[in-house]
Amino acid sequence: MLFAFGYDAFGLPAELGAIASGESPSDYVSRCASHMTAQLDRLGFSFDWERSFVSSDAIMYRWSQWLFLTLLDAGLVYRGTGNVDWCDTCQTTLATIQVEDGLCWRCHNPVRLVQRPQWYLRVSAYVAENDRRLAEFENWDENSLASQRFVLGRVDGVEVDLPAPGGSALTVFTPHADALELARFVLVSPKHPDVEAWATDPEVARRLEELRSGGLERGSRDAEAIPLIDTGAWLPSPSGDERLPMLISPVVDGRFGATAVLAIPERDHADEVIAERLAAGAVASSARSSSAAPSAAPSPAVAPVPRAAVRYRADDFSISRQRSWGTPIPIVYCDACGAVPVPREQLPVVLPLDITPTGAGNPLAESREFVETTCPRCDAPARRETDTLDCHFDALWLWIPACVPAEARAESLEDILALPDLRHWLPCERVVAGSDSGNFVFDQRIVTKALRDIGPLAFLADGEPFAGCLFHEMVISEGRKMSKHLGNVVDPDALVERFGADTVRLAVLYAARPQRSLNWSDSAVLRCHRFLTQVWEYSLSRLTAARELVDGEELAAGEPEADGENAEREPVKDTSEHLRRRLAKWCETAVEKVTQDMEAIELHSAVRNLMRLFERIKDFEKRVLARQGQLSRADSEALIDALALLAQMLGPFAPHLAEELWIAFGREENGAQTPWPGVSFRVPA
C-alpha cells in the first residue's frame, strides 16, 4: 500500500491568502505547508512523507509545462477566445468566487464579461471513450459513477439532416425522438463550426460578434434572458409541413454542447420560454425585422430519416488564467514567428518568487525580467506568455508524482514516466476524493487516455488511471460546505489540544458514512472522547486486576497452610466456560465485520462495530460476576485477550491509544505498531 501526500499550492485561494497576510504567495504557501504537515503529523497520519511534494516548486510544475507542450503537439491544447469576468477598476480578471452579486470582491464595482484569447484543453476528443469505459468499472461506488455521468452530460436522442439553401444540410439533434413533428424552431450554438454561414446578414453578424465579445451579461444565463439572435433564415421541419425559424443562442451549449437542436416547446420548458419570447417579439435584433426578406428554405422531396445519436454537455474548456500565482505557460510570442513553444530542454520556465499580488492587475505581466526574452526559433526579442495555467490543469498530473521515488524527480520527465515504479503502482487501486471532484477525475481520465495514445502511459491500455473510486460527501457547517474561503472551518489544533488526536480521528470517521454529508457538531467528538476514555480506563483497571489475581494465586501457592487462612479459601468454581465461548464468538464476529468494513471503506460502520465489541466485553464481565461473584483466572485471561484484540483493531483509528494499550498488554514482541488480527482469531476458552 502507498499513502503519499502533496500540496496543490497554486491558484486563487493561495493568492488571496497571501494578499490578506501581506506576503508573497511563495512565502505564504511555504508557511501553510509547514503548518499543515505538523498538523497531519500530530494527528498520526501514516503518509510516506519522503514522497510528499508542493506543486508550486519548480521541479514539480515543470510537469504541468511538459504536459502542456505534449498535449499542444498532439493538438489537444489550442488557442481560442472566450469570455472572462473583468473588473475595469482593478484592471484584472476575476474568478467566479470573486464576483459577488455582479460586483468585484475587492473594489465592489460592477464586473463585466469580456472576450480575450485563452488556451483550451480539447477534452472533446476523448469524451465518448470516457463514456464508454464507465460500463467496465467494477470498483467505483455509485456516487463516483454518477459524478462522471453528470460531467459527461450525455443526452440520447436522434439527429436528422435538414436541407438548407445552396444544397447543403444542417444536422439537428433532439432528445424527443417521438415528437419531431412538434418542432417549432431550430437553435444553433454560437460555437457551431458552421454558424458563420447563417450570419451573412450584417445585422446578424454584428449581433453574433457582440455575443462572442461579451454581450452575455453575467446574470442573464437562463432561458428567460439568454441572448437570442434571429438569423432570418428558415429550415424545413422534419415532417416537411412547416418552416422552422433558425435562432443562434448560447442556451444550446449548456445542455447539448456546440451543436444545433430542434426546439420542441411542448416537451421542453426552456424551449417553451423561448417560444413565448418569439411570440411576444422579444428576440433581440432580429434580421427578420429588417427590410431584408427571409431566406427561402427548400422543401425536402422525402422526409429526412432520423438516426440514433448522442450529444454531450462536456466540452473543451479554458486552462489559462490571468493571474500571477500559477504555472507559467511555456509559450513565447515573437513578432516574426508568432506563438512559439519553449523547448522541453529549457523547462521549467521559472515563476518569479518575489512578486506580491494586490488583487489589482497582473504583477507577472509587469515584470520586465520575466516578460522580456528571446525567441527560441529566430533569437529575436520576444515576450513570454503572462497568463498562467489554472490549478485545475496541475491536477491533471498530481496523481503521478506520488508513484515516483523522490530521488528520481530531478530526472527528465520522459525517464520518470518510464520508471518501473509507475507500472507497479498504476492503475491506482482506488482514489478517494470529495463528491465535488467529479470534474477533476473526469479530466484526469481524459489526459491519461491522451498520454496512452501519445506513448508515455501506453502500458495503461484502457487509459484509466484509477481501478476504483470512492467519492465521499462534504462536511457541512452553518448550512454550507466547510471552506477556507467561507471561513467556517474548525481548527484541528484546538480540537486536538482539548480532546486528543485519536478522538479527532475517530470522530470524523464515526460521524457519517462516506455517502452522507456530515453536519459538523461537537456531539461526535464528545461521543468518541467518552468511548476512548472508557476503553483506556477499563483496560488498565482490568489489566491491574488480572495481575493481582495472578500474584495472589502465586502467593497462595508458595505459602504454608499453617496459618489456616489459605486453607479456608475456596477456589473459584469455574461455571463460565460457555460465557468465554460466547465472548470468543463475539470477538471472531467483530474481526470479520470490521475487516469487511475496512475493505469496503465503510469506516463509520467499523467504528460502530468496535464500540459494540467493547460493550460486549463489558457485558461478559457483568455476566460472570453475576454468576460466580468474581472472575476466575481463565475469565480474566479471556477478558484481557478480548481487550487486546480491541486495541489491535483500534490501531488504524486511534493509533496512539491503541499502541500504548498494545504495549501494556505485553504484546510488544510483535513490534510497537498494532498488527491487524486474522479473521480466524479466537479468544482462548
C-alpha positions in Angstrom: 0.0 0.0 0.0 1.2 3.5 -0.8 0.0 6.5 1.1 1.6 9.7 -0.2 0.6 13.4 0.3 1.1 16.5 -1.7 0.1 20.2 -1.6 -1.9 21.6 -4.5 -0.4 25.0 -3.9 -1.1 27.2 -6.9 -4.3 29.0 -7.6 -6.6 31.7 -6.3 -7.0 30.5 -2.7 -3.2 30.8 -2.1 -3.1 34.1 -3.8 -6.0 35.5 -1.8 -4.4 34.2 1.4 -1.1 35.9 0.5 -2.9 39.2 -0.2 -4.7 39.0 3.1 -1.4 38.3 5.0 0.7 40.8 3.1 3.3 38.4 2.0 4.4 36.8 -1.3 2.4 33.7 -2.4 5.7 31.7 -2.2 6.2 32.5 1.5 2.5 32.0 2.3 2.5 28.6 0.7 5.7 27.5 2.4 4.4 28.6 5.8 1.0 26.9 5.3 2.6 23.7 4.1 4.8 23.5 7.1 1.9 24.2 9.4 -0.4 21.6 7.7 2.4 19.0 7.8 2.8 19.5 11.5 -1.0 19.2 12.0 -1.2 16.0 9.9 1.8 14.5 11.8 0.2 15.4 15.1 -2.9 13.5 14.1 -0.9 10.4 13.4 -1.4 10.1 9.6 0.8 7.4 8.2 1.9 9.1 5.0 5.1 8.4 3.2 6.5 11.9 3.8 9.5 11.2 1.6 7.2 11.3 -1.4 5.4 14.5 -0.4 5.6 17.5 -2.7 4.4 21.1 -3.2 3.0 21.7 -6.7 4.4 25.3 -6.7 8.0 24.0 -6.6 9.7 24.4 -10.0 10.8 20.8 -10.1 7.2 19.8 -9.8 5.4 22.4 -12.0 7.7 21.5 -14.9 5.3 18.5 -15.1 2.5 20.9 -16.0 4.6 22.7 -18.5 5.8 19.4 -20.1 2.2 18.2 -20.2 1.0 21.4 -21.8 3.6 21.1 -24.6 2.9 17.4 -25.1 -0.8 18.0 -25.5 -0.1 21.0 -27.7 2.0 18.9 -30.0 -0.9 16.4 -30.2 -3.5 19.1 -31.0 -5.2 18.6 -27.6 -4.3 22.1 -26.4 -5.1 25.0 -28.7 -5.5 28.8 -28.7 -9.1 30.2 -28.8 -11.2 33.0 -27.4 -13.5 33.1 -24.5 -15.4 35.3 -22.0 -13.8 36.1 -18.7 -15.1 38.2 -15.8 -13.3 41.6 -15.9 -13.1 44.4 -13.4 -12.4 47.8 -15.1 -11.4 49.4 -11.8 -8.8 46.8 -10.8 -7.9 46.0 -14.4 -7.9 42.3 -13.8 -9.8 39.1 -14.5 -11.7 37.6 -11.6 -12.6 34.0 -10.7 -16.2 33.2 -10.2 -15.9 33.2 -6.4 -14.5 36.8 -6.6 -17.7 38.1 -8.2 -20.4 38.8 -5.6 -23.8 39.8 -6.9 -22.2 41.1 -10.1 -19.6 43.2 -8.2 -15.9 42.8 -7.7 -15.0 41.4 -4.3 -12.1 43.9 -3.9 -13.5 47.3 -5.1 -17.2 46.5 -5.2 -17.6 48.0 -8.7 -19.5 46.3 -11.5 -18.0 43.3 -13.3 -18.5 42.6 -17.0 -17.7 39.8 -19.3 -15.1 40.4 -21.9 -13.6 38.3 -24.7 -9.9 37.6 -24.7 -7.5 34.9 -26.0 -7.4 31.7 -24.0 -5.6 28.4 -24.1 -8.1 25.5 -24.2 -7.9 21.8 -23.5 -9.6 19.6 -26.1 -11.4 17.1 -23.9 -14.0 16.5 -26.6 -11.5 14.2 -28.3 -12.0 11.6 -25.6 -15.4 12.3 -24.2 -17.1 9.3 -26.0 -14.4 6.9 -24.7 -14.7 8.2 -21.2 -18.4 7.5 -21.5 -17.9 4.0 -23.0 -15.5 2.9 -20.3 -18.0 3.6 -17.5 -19.7 0.3 -18.3 -16.4 -1.6 -17.4 -16.0 -0.2 -13.9 -16.4 -2.6 -11.1 -14.9 -0.9 -8.0 -16.5 2.5 -8.4 -19.2 3.4 -6.0 -22.5 4.9 -7.3 -21.6 8.4 -6.3 -18.4 8.4 -8.3 -20.1 6.9 -11.3 -22.9 9.5 -11.0 -20.4 12.3 -11.0 -18.8 11.0 -14.2 -22.3 10.8 -15.9 -23.1 14.3 -14.7 -19.9 15.8 -16.1 -20.5 14.0 -19.4 -24.0 15.4 -19.6 -24.9 12.6 -22.1 -28.2 13.1 -23.9 -29.6 10.3 -26.1 -31.9 11.1 -29.0 -31.9 11.3 -32.7 -30.5 13.6 -35.4 -31.8 14.5 -38.8 -30.3 16.4 -41.8 -32.4 19.3 -42.8 -31.9 20.7 -46.3 -30.5 24.2 -46.4 -30.2 26.8 -49.3 -27.3 26.1 -51.6 -27.7 22.3 -51.5 -26.1 22.0 -48.1 -27.7 20.5 -45.0 -27.7 21.2 -41.3 -27.7 18.2 -38.8 -30.0 18.9 -35.9 -30.5 16.9 -32.7 -33.4 16.3 -30.3 -33.8 14.0 -27.3 -37.5 13.7 -28.2 -37.4 11.1 -31.0 -41.2 10.7 -30.8 -42.1 14.3 -31.3 -40.2 15.5 -34.4 -43.4 16.9 -35.9 -43.8 19.2 -32.9 -40.6 21.1 -33.7 -41.2 24.9 -33.8 -37.7 26.4 -34.4 -34.0 25.5 -34.6 -31.4 26.7 -32.1 -27.8 26.8 -33.1 -24.8 27.3 -30.7 -22.6 30.3 -31.4 -19.7 27.8 -31.2 -21.2 25.7 -34.0 -18.5 25.2 -36.7 -20.9 26.3 -39.5 -22.6 29.2 -37.7 -20.9 31.8 -39.8 -22.8 30.5 -42.8 -26.1 31.6 -41.1 -24.8 35.0 -40.2 -24.4 36.6 -43.6 -26.8 39.4 -42.9 -24.8 42.4 -41.5 -27.1 42.9 -38.5 -26.9 39.2 -37.6 -23.1 39.2 -38.0 -22.9 42.3 -35.7 -25.1 40.7 -33.1 -23.1 37.4 -33.2 -19.8 39.3 -32.8 -21.3 41.2 -29.9 -22.4 38.0 -28.3 -19.0 36.5 -28.7 -17.2 39.6 -27.4 -19.1 39.8 -24.1 -22.7 40.6 -24.9 -23.8 37.9 -22.4 -24.5 39.6 -19.1 -23.4 37.7 -16.0 -26.9 37.4 -14.7 -28.5 36.6 -18.0 -27.8 32.9 -18.3 -31.2 31.3 -18.3 -33.9 30.8 -20.9 -35.8 33.9 -19.8 -32.9 36.3 -20.5 -30.4 34.4 -22.6 -29.5 36.2 -25.8 -31.3 35.0 -29.0 -30.3 36.1 -32.5 -32.9 35.6 -35.2 -30.9 34.8 -38.4 -33.9 35.4 -40.6 -33.3 32.0 -42.2 -35.8 29.1 -42.3 -35.4 25.4 -42.4 -38.0 22.8 -43.3 -39.4 20.8 -40.4 -38.5 17.1 -40.4 -42.1 16.4 -41.5 -41.9 18.9 -44.3 -45.1 20.6 -43.3 -43.7 23.8 -41.8 -40.8 26.1 -41.9 -38.7 26.5 -38.8 -37.0 29.8 -38.0 -33.3 29.5 -37.1 -32.0 31.2 -34.0 -28.5 31.4 -32.6 -28.2 31.2 -28.8 -25.7 30.0 -26.2 -28.5 28.3 -24.3 -27.7 25.3 -26.5 -24.1 24.8 -25.1 -25.0 24.2 -21.5 -27.5 21.5 -22.5 -26.2 19.7 -25.6 -22.8 21.1 -26.4 -21.8 23.1 -29.5 -24.5 21.7 -31.8 -27.8 22.5 -33.4 -31.1 21.3 -31.9 -34.8 21.1 -32.7 -36.8 23.1 -30.3 -39.9 21.4 -29.1 -41.8 23.7 -26.6 -44.4 21.0 -25.8 -41.7 18.8 -24.4 -39.0 21.2 -23.1 -39.5 24.1 -20.6 -36.6 26.1 -21.9 -37.9 25.8 -25.5 -41.4 26.8 -24.2 -40.0 30.0 -22.6 -38.1 30.9 -25.8 -41.2 30.2 -27.9 -43.1 32.7 -25.7 -40.4 35.3 -26.3 -40.7 34.7 -30.0 -44.4 35.1 -29.9 -44.0 38.4 -27.9 -41.5 39.7 -30.4 -38.8 39.8 -27.7 -36.0 38.4 -29.8 -33.1 40.8 -29.9 -32.0 42.4 -33.2 -33.9 40.0 -35.4 -32.9 40.1 -39.1 -36.5 39.2 -39.8 -37.5 42.7 -38.5 -35.3 44.4 -41.1 -36.2 45.0 -44.7 -34.3 42.0 -45.8 -36.5 39.2 -46.9 -36.1 35.9 -45.1 -34.1 33.2 -47.0 -36.2 30.6 -48.6 -36.0 27.0 -47.3 -36.1 24.2 -49.8 -38.8 21.6 -49.2 -37.4 18.0 -48.9 -38.6 15.6 -51.6 -38.5 12.9 -49.0 -38.8 13.4 -45.2 -35.4 13.0 -43.6 -34.8 9.8 -41.8 -33.8 10.2 -38.1 -30.9 8.2 -36.8 -29.9 7.4 -33.2 -27.4 10.0 -31.9 -25.8 11.2 -28.7 -24.7 14.6 -27.5 -22.5 15.5 -24.6 -22.5 18.6 -22.5 -18.8 18.1 -21.7 -16.8 20.4 -23.9 -13.4 21.9 -24.3 -12.6 24.5 -21.6 -10.1 27.2 -20.8 -6.9 26.3 -18.9 -5.3 29.7 -18.8 -5.9 32.4 -16.1 -4.9 36.0 -16.0 -3.4 35.5 -12.5 0.2 35.7 -11.4 0.4 32.8 -9.0 0.3 29.7 -11.2 2.4 27.6 -13.5 3.9 29.8 -16.3 2.7 28.8 -19.7 5.7 27.8 -21.8 4.9 29.9 -24.8 6.9 32.8 -26.2 5.4 35.4 -28.6 7.6 36.6 -31.4 6.7 39.3 -34.0 8.2 37.2 -36.7 7.4 33.6 -35.6 4.1 34.1 -33.7 3.4 31.8 -30.7 6.4 29.6 -30.2 6.6 26.7 -27.6 9.5 26.8 -25.2 11.8 23.8 -26.0 11.4 21.0 -23.4 15.1 21.1 -22.5 14.6 24.6 -21.3 11.9 23.7 -18.8 11.0 24.8 -16.3 10.1 28.3 -17.2 10.5 29.7 -13.7 7.9 31.8 -12.0 9.5 34.8 -10.1 9.0 34.3 -6.4 9.3 38.0 -5.4 6.0 39.1 -7.0 3.5 40.3 -4.5 -0.1 40.4 -5.9 -2.5 43.0 -4.5 -5.6 41.9 -6.3 -5.2 44.6 -9.0 -3.6 44.0 -12.3 -1.2 41.1 -13.1 2.2 41.7 -11.5 3.7 38.9 -13.7 2.8 40.9 -16.8 4.5 43.9 -15.2 7.8 42.1 -14.6 10.2 43.0 -17.4 12.7 40.5 -16.1 10.1 37.7 -16.7 8.4 39.0 -19.8 11.3 40.0 -22.0 13.1 37.1 -23.6 14.3 35.8 -26.9 12.5 33.7 -29.5 13.6 30.0 -29.4 13.4 29.9 -33.2 14.9 33.1 -34.5 16.7 34.5 -31.5 14.9 37.9 -32.0 13.4 39.8 -29.0 10.2 38.2 -27.8 7.7 38.2 -24.9 6.7 35.4 -22.6 3.1 34.4 -22.1 1.9 36.1 -18.9 -1.2 34.0 -18.4 -0.6 31.1 -16.0 -2.1 27.6 -16.1 -5.3 27.1 -14.0 -4.6 24.9 -11.0 -7.1 22.5 -12.5 -4.5 21.8 -15.1 -2.0 21.0 -12.4 -4.5 18.5 -11.0 -4.3 16.5 -14.3 -1.0 15.0 -13.2 -1.0 15.3 -9.4 -1.7 11.6 -9.1 1.6 10.7 -10.8 4.3 12.2 -8.6 3.3 10.1 -5.6 4.1 7.0 -7.6 7.7 8.2 -8.3 10.6 7.9 -5.8 11.6 11.3 -4.5 15.2 10.7 -5.6 14.1 10.3 -9.2 12.2 13.6 -9.5 15.2 15.5 -10.9 15.4 13.2 -13.9 13.9 14.0 -17.3 10.1 13.5 -17.3 10.4 11.0 -20.2 12.8 8.9 -18.0 10.5 9.3 -14.9 7.5 8.1 -16.9 9.4 5.0 -17.9 10.2 4.0 -14.3 9.1 0.6 -13.2 7.6 2.2 -10.1 5.0 3.8 -12.2 4.0 0.5 -13.7 3.9 -1.1 -10.3 1.6 1.5 -8.7 -0.7 2.3 -11.7 -3.5 2.0 -12.1 -4.2 3.2 -8.6 -6.3 0.6 -6.7 -8.7 3.3 -5.5 -8.9 7.0 -5.4 -10.8 8.6 -2.6 -12.0 12.2 -3.1 -14.7 14.6 -2.3 -18.0 14.5 -4.1 -17.2 17.8 -5.8 -14.2 16.2 -7.5 -16.0 14.7 -10.5 -14.6 17.2 -13.0 -11.0 16.6 -11.8 -11.3 12.8 -12.1 -13.1 13.1 -15.4 -10.3 15.2 -16.9 -7.6 13.1 -15.3 -9.2 10.2 -17.2 -9.1 12.2 -20.4 -5.5 13.1 -20.1 -4.5 9.5 -19.2 -6.1 8.4 -22.5 -4.2 11.1 -24.4 -0.9 10.1 -22.8 -1.7 6.4 -23.6 -2.1 7.3 -27.2 0.9 9.6 -27.3 3.1 7.0 -25.6 4.2 7.7 -22.1 1.3 5.9 -20.5 0.9 3.2 -23.2 1.1 0.5 -20.5 -2.4 1.6 -19.3 -4.2 0.0 -22.2 -7.7 1.2 -21.2 -6.5 4.7 -20.4 -7.9 4.5 -16.9 -5.7 5.8 -14.0 -7.9 4.5 -11.2 -9.2 1.0 -10.9 -11.6 2.0 -8.2 -13.1 5.2 -7.0 -15.0 6.4 -3.9 -16.5 9.9 -3.6 -17.3 10.9 -0.1 -19.8 13.7 0.7 -18.8 17.0 2.3 -18.5 18.2 5.8 -21.2 20.9 6.4 -21.1 23.7 8.8 -23.6 26.6 9.2 -25.5 25.0 6.3 -22.6 25.3 3.8 -19.7 23.2 2.8 -16.7 23.8 5.1 -14.3 26.0 3.2 -11.4 28.3 4.0 -13.0 30.8 1.6 -16.2 30.9 3.7 -14.3 30.9 7.0 -16.5 28.2 8.5 -13.8 25.7 9.2 -12.9 24.1 12.5 -9.3 24.4 13.8 -8.0 20.9 14.3 -5.3 22.2 16.6 -7.9 23.4 19.1 -9.7 20.1 19.0 -6.5 18.1 19.4 -5.5 20.3 22.3 -8.8 19.7 24.1 -9.6 16.1 23.2 -6.5 14.5 21.7 -5.6 13.4 18.2 -7.2 9.9 18.5 -10.6 11.5 19.4 -10.5 13.8 16.4 -9.6 11.0 14.0 -12.2 8.7 15.4 -15.0 11.4 15.4 -14.6 12.2 11.7 -14.9 8.5 10.8 -17.7 7.8 13.3 -20.0 10.7 12.4 -21.2 9.5 8.9 -20.7 7.0 6.2 -18.9 8.3 3.1 -22.0 8.7 1.0 -23.7 11.0 3.6 -22.9 14.7 4.3 -21.6 15.3 7.7 -23.2 18.2 9.5 -20.4 19.1 11.9 -21.2 19.3 15.6 -19.4 18.6 18.8 -21.6 15.6 19.6 -19.5 13.1 17.6 -16.3 14.4 19.2 -17.8 14.1 22.7 -19.1 10.6 22.0 -15.8 9.3 20.7 -13.8 11.0 23.5 -16.0 9.3 26.0 -15.6 5.9 24.3 -11.8 6.1 24.1 -11.6 7.3 27.7 -13.7 4.3 28.8 -11.6 1.9 26.8 -8.4 3.3 28.3 -9.5 3.3 31.9 -11.4 0.0 31.7 -8.5 -1.8 30.0 -5.9 -0.6 32.5 -8.1 -1.4 35.5 -8.8 -4.9 34.3 -5.1 -5.4 33.5 -4.2 -4.4 37.0 -6.9 -6.8 38.4 -5.6 -9.6 36.3 -2.0 -9.1 37.5 -3.3 -9.0 41.1 -5.2 -12.2 40.6 -2.1 -14.0 39.2 0.1 -12.6 42.0 -2.4 -13.8 44.6 -2.5 -17.3 43.2 1.3 -17.4 43.1 1.5 -16.2 46.7 -1.1 -18.7 47.9 0.7 -21.5 46.1 4.0 -20.6 47.8 2.9 -20.1 51.4 2.5 -22.8 54.0 -1.0 -23.6 55.2 -0.1 -23.4 58.9 -1.9 -20.1 59.5 -5.2 -21.7 58.2 -6.1 -18.7 56.0 -5.3 -20.3 52.7 -6.8 -23.5 53.8 -10.1 -21.8 54.4 -10.0 -20.0 50.9 -12.3 -21.8 48.5 -11.1 -21.9 44.8 -13.4 -20.0 42.4 -15.7 -22.5 40.9 -15.5 -22.3 37.1 -19.1 -22.0 35.8 -18.5 -19.6 33.0 -16.9 -21.6 30.2 -19.9 -21.1 28.0 -19.6 -17.3 28.5 -16.0 -17.4 27.5 -17.0 -19.3 24.4 -19.7 -16.6 23.7 -17.0 -13.9 24.1 -14.8 -15.7 21.7 -17.6 -15.8 19.2 -18.3 -12.1 19.7 -14.6 -11.4 19.1 -14.5 -13.5 16.0 -17.6 -11.9 14.6 -16.1 -8.4 15.3 -12.9 -9.2 13.5 -14.8 -10.5 10.5 -17.2 -7.5 10.4 -14.7 -4.8 11.0 -12.3 -6.3 8.3 -15.2 -6.3 5.8 -16.0 -2.7 6.8 -12.4 -1.7 6.2 -12.2 -3.3 2.9 -15.4 -1.6 1.8 -14.2 1.8 3.3 -17.3 1.8 5.5 -15.2 3.2 8.3 -18.2 4.6 10.2 -19.6 1.1 10.4 -16.2 -0.2 11.5 -16.1 2.2 14.4 -19.6 1.3 15.5 -18.7 -2.4 15.4 -15.7 -1.7 17.6 -17.9 0.2 20.1 -20.3 -2.8 20.0 -17.5 -5.2 20.8 -16.4 -3.0 23.8 -20.0 -3.2 25.2 -20.0 -7.0 24.7 -16.7 -7.3 26.5 -18.1 -5.4 29.5 -21.3 -7.5 29.3 -19.2 -10.6 29.5 -17.6 -9.4 32.8 -21.0 -8.5 34.2 -22.5 -11.9 33.4 -19.5 -13.7 35.0 -19.7 -11.6 38.2 -23.4 -12.2 38.4 -22.9 -15.9 38.1 -20.0 -16.6 40.4 -19.1 -13.3 42.2 -15.6 -13.0 40.8 -13.5 -13.7 37.7 -11.5 -16.9 37.5 -8.1 -16.8 36.1 -9.5 -18.2 32.8 -12.1 -15.5 32.8 -9.6 -12.8 33.4 -7.3 -14.1 30.6 -10.2 -14.2 28.2 -11.2 -10.6 29.2 -7.6 -9.3 28.7 -7.3 -11.2 25.3 -10.5 -9.6 24.1 -9.3 -6.1 25.2 -6.0 -6.7 23.4 -8.0 -7.6 20.3 -10.0 -4.4 20.6 -6.7 -2.5 20.9 -5.5 -4.2 17.7 -8.5 -3.2 15.7 -8.4 0.3 17.1 -4.9 0.7 15.6 -5.9 2.4 12.3 -8.5 4.6 14.1 -6.8 5.7 17.3 -3.2 4.6 16.9 -1.7 6.4 19.9 -4.0 4.9 22.4 -4.0 1.5 20.7 -0.2 1.2 20.7 0.0 2.2 24.3 -2.5 -0.5 25.2 -0.8 -3.0 23.0 2.5 -2.5 24.9 0.6 -2.5 28.2 -0.9 -5.9 27.4 2.6 -7.2 26.8 2.2 -7.7 23.0 5.1 -5.5 22.0 7.2 -8.5 21.0 5.4 -8.2 17.6 6.5 -4.5 17.4 5.1 -1.4 18.9 2.6 -0.9 16.0 -0.5 -3.0 16.4 -0.9 -5.6 13.6 -4.3 -6.4 12.1 -5.8 -9.6 13.5 -6.6 -12.5 11.3 -10.3 -13.3 10.7 -9.7 -16.7 12.4 -8.7 -15.1 15.7 -10.4 -16.8 18.7 -10.2 -15.8 22.3 -8.8 -18.9 24.3 -11.5 -20.7 26.2 
